[in-house]
């Protein structure tokens, strides 16, 4: 997750800490307590005891705890084994580990839906043979 140009862990919201309001961080924030409000940071780590209730804008996020809100990531989203996510995810890369709970919708940025496909319709990922 931490590639070129990423910063070290700079902000920690501890186990017994509750933060209410908008949080903006240059670098990385780790949440082990409760954050109620929108978060904007280069990288976000939500620990197993962490709860984030709000929308997140980030390069990447790793969720080990609970997120209730939408995530918009420019690089990647990872939901670990004990993660619980309710909301929408917009990211070019999404990883969901076995055991994670995801109740929402995901959209891969940069991937346009073919014409004629409407939301809610099912499309086959396997090409079908047409008249041979």
C-alpha positions as CSV (number, residue, x, y, z in Angstrom):
1,X,0.0,0.0,0.0
2,X,2.7,2.5,0.8
3,X,4.5,3.1,-2.4
4,X,6.6,5.8,-3.8
5,X,5.7,9.3,-2.6
6,X,3.8,8.0,0.4
7,X,4.3,9.4,3.8
8,X,4.8,7.6,7.1
9,X,2.0,7.1,9.6
10,X,1.4,10.6,11.0
11,X,-2.0,10.7,12.7
12,X,-3.5,8.1,15.1
13,X,-7.0,8.1,16.5
14,X,-6.5,5.8,19.5
15,X,-8.8,3.1,20.9
16,X,-10.6,5.2,23.4
17,X,-10.8,8.3,21.2
18,X,-13.9,9.8,19.5
19,X,-13.5,12.5,16.8
20,X,-16.5,14.4,15.5
21,X,-16.3,16.6,12.4
22,X,-14.3,16.8,9.2
23,X,-10.8,15.4,9.3
24,X,-8.1,16.4,6.8
25,X,-4.6,14.9,7.0
26,X,-1.5,15.2,4.9
27,X,-0.1,11.8,4.9
28,X,-1.5,8.7,6.7
29,X,-4.2,8.4,9.4
30,X,-4.8,5.3,11.4
31,X,-8.2,5.0,13.1
32,X,-8.5,2.6,16.0
33,X,-11.2,4.7,17.8
34,X,-14.3,6.3,16.3
35,X,-14.4,9.1,13.7
36,X,-17.8,10.6,12.9
37,X,-17.4,12.9,9.9
38,X,-15.8,13.0,6.5
39,X,-12.1,12.1,6.2
40,X,-9.6,13.3,3.6
41,X,-6.1,11.9,3.7
42,X,-3.4,10.5,1.5
43,X,-3.8,7.0,3.1
44,X,-6.3,5.7,5.6
45,X,-6.0,2.6,7.9
46,X,-9.0,1.6,9.8
47,X,-7.9,-0.9,12.5
48,X,-10.0,-3.8,13.7
49,X,-11.4,-1.7,16.6
50,X,-11.8,1.4,14.4
51,X,-15.2,2.8,13.3
52,X,-15.5,5.5,10.5
53,X,-18.9,7.0,10.0
54,X,-18.6,9.4,7.1
55,X,-17.3,9.7,3.5
56,X,-13.6,9.2,2.7
57,X,-11.5,10.7,-0.1
58,X,-8.0,9.2,-0.3
59,X,-5.4,7.6,-2.5
60,X,-5.9,4.3,-0.7
61,X,-7.6,2.7,2.3
62,X,-7.2,-0.5,4.2
63,X,-10.3,-1.5,6.3
64,X,-9.9,-3.9,9.2
65,X,-12.8,-2.5,11.2
66,X,-16.1,-0.7,10.3
67,X,-16.8,1.9,7.7
68,X,-20.3,3.4,7.2
69,X,-20.1,5.8,4.3
70,X,-18.8,6.2,0.8
71,X,-15.1,5.7,-0.2
72,X,-13.5,7.5,-3.1
73,X,-10.0,6.3,-3.7
74,X,-7.6,7.2,-6.5
75,X,-5.5,4.0,-6.1
76,X,-6.9,1.1,-4.0
77,X,-9.4,-0.1,-1.4
78,X,-8.7,-3.3,0.6
79,X,-11.3,-4.9,2.9
80,X,-9.6,-7.2,5.4
81,X,-11.1,-10.4,7.0
82,X,-12.9,-8.6,9.8
83,X,-13.9,-5.6,7.9
84,X,-17.5,-4.4,7.7
85,X,-18.3,-1.8,5.0
86,X,-21.7,-0.2,4.3
87,X,-21.7,2.3,1.4
88,X,-20.3,2.9,-2.1
89,X,-16.7,2.3,-3.2
90,X,-15.2,4.1,-6.2
91,X,-11.7,2.9,-6.9
92,X,-9.6,1.5,-9.7
93,X,-8.6,-1.5,-7.5
94,X,-10.7,-3.3,-4.9
95,X,-9.7,-6.3,-2.7
96,X,-12.1,-8.1,-0.5
97,X,-10.8,-10.8,1.8
98,X,-12.8,-13.9,2.8
99,X,-14.8,-13.0,5.9
100,X,-15.2,-9.3,5.1
101,X,-18.8,-8.0,4.9
102,X,-19.6,-5.5,2.1
103,X,-23.1,-4.1,1.8
104,X,-23.1,-1.6,-0.9
105,X,-22.0,-0.9,-4.4
106,X,-18.6,-0.7,-6.1
107,X,-17.6,1.1,-9.2
108,X,-14.2,0.7,-10.8
109,X,-13.1,4.2,-12.1
110,X,-12.0,4.4,-15.7
111,X,-14.1,1.4,-16.8
112,X,-17.0,2.6,-18.9
113,X,-20.2,0.5,-19.2
114,X,-21.0,-0.6,-22.7
115,X,-23.9,1.2,-24.4
116,X,-27.3,-0.3,-23.7
117,X,-26.4,-1.6,-20.3
118,X,-28.4,0.0,-17.6
119,X,-27.9,-0.1,-13.9
120,X,-29.5,-3.2,-12.3
121,X,-29.3,-5.3,-15.5
122,X,-27.2,-8.4,-15.5
123,X,-24.7,-8.9,-18.3
124,X,-22.8,-12.0,-19.1
125,X,-19.0,-11.9,-18.7
126,X,-18.6,-14.9,-20.9
127,X,-19.0,-14.2,-24.7
128,X,-21.9,-16.2,-26.2
129,X,-21.8,-17.7,-29.7
130,X,-24.0,-16.1,-32.3
131,X,-25.2,-17.9,-35.4
132,X,-22.5,-20.2,-36.8
